[in-house]
C-alpha cells in the first residue's frame, strides 16, 4: 500500500477536531479537570503511537520476505 499524503493530512485534521470536541465534552459535560483530560490524552496518544509503530514495523518486515 502506498502512502497517500492527502489522506494523512485529512486524517490528522479530522483527528484534531475530534480531540477538541472530546475535550470540551469531557470538561463541560463530564466535569473532568484539565489535568485528568491531559493524562487520558497522553495515554491514548501513546497507545496510538505504539500501534502505528508496530503496524509499520510488521508491514516492513512482511514485505521483505
N, C-alpha and C positions, 0 to 999 in steps of 0.2 A: 504494500500500500504506500502510495506517495504522500509526502507531506503537502498539505494544502494551506498556505499562509492565510488566505481569506477566511477559511473555516476556523482556523486557530484564533485569528483576531476577532471574529464574530463571537466565538465561544467565550473568549476572555471578557469581551464587553458584556455579554449576557450574564456571565457569572458575577461580574462586578455589580450589576443592577440587582441581581438576586440577593447578593450579600448585603447590599444596602437595605433592601426591603426586609430581609430576615432580621437584620439588626434592629431596625425600627420596630418591628413587631415584637421581638423579644424584649426590648426595653419598655415599650409603651403598653403592650397588651399582657405580657407575662410578668412584668415588673422585675426583670433581671437587671443587675447593675452592669455598668460598663466593663468592670473587671471580669465578671462572670461571662459576659459575651466574648470578651477578648480571649479568655482562656479556652472557651469552647471553639472559637475560630482558629486558634493556633493548633489545637488538637486535630481538627478536621483538615486544616491545610497540610499538616504533617502527614496525615493518613493518605490524602490525595497525592502528595508528592511521592510517598513510598510506593503507592500503587502504580503511578505513572512511570517511575524509575524501574520498577520490576517488569512492567509491560515492555518498556524499551529494551531492557537487558534480555528478556526472554525472546523478544522479537528479533534482535540482532543475533542471538545465539542460534535460534531456529533457522534463520535464513542462511547461516554459514554452512549448514550441513548439506 
